[in-house]
Amino acid sequence: MQPGGQPDMAMILQQAQKMQEQLMSAQQELAEAEVTGQAGNGLVRVTQTAAGEVLSVQIDPKIVDPEDVETLQDLLVGAIQDAARAAQELQAEKMGPLTGGLGDLGGGFGLPGA
C-alpha cells in the first residue's frame, strides 16, 4: 500500500504478470498430461490429455460380442466419463491454487475472488 491507503499499482501488475505466467505454465502441463479412464474392471480403457483430447482407446477382445454391441458402447462411454473425471481432478489440482490467488490482486478493486 502506498501512503493514503492506495494500492501499489506496480506491485499489483507484477503479481498479475507472475500469476499469468504460472497459469500459462499450468495450462501447458495440462495439455501434455495424460489420464486414463476405465470401465468393466479395465476391459475398456481410454487415455486422454487432461485438456480433453482422446489419445487412445483399448478394448479387451473378450468383451467384443457382435450380438451385444450395447454393452461395449456402455463400457466405452463409462471409460470416457472416467477419463474426463480424472482430467477434471487434475485440472483442479493444477489450476486451483492459481485461480484461487486472484483474490490476492483484488485490493478492493472488485476483481474475482476479492
Helices and strands as residue ranges (DSSP letters): G 3-5, H 9-32, E 34-39, E 44-49, E 54-59, G 61-63, H 69-100, G 101-105
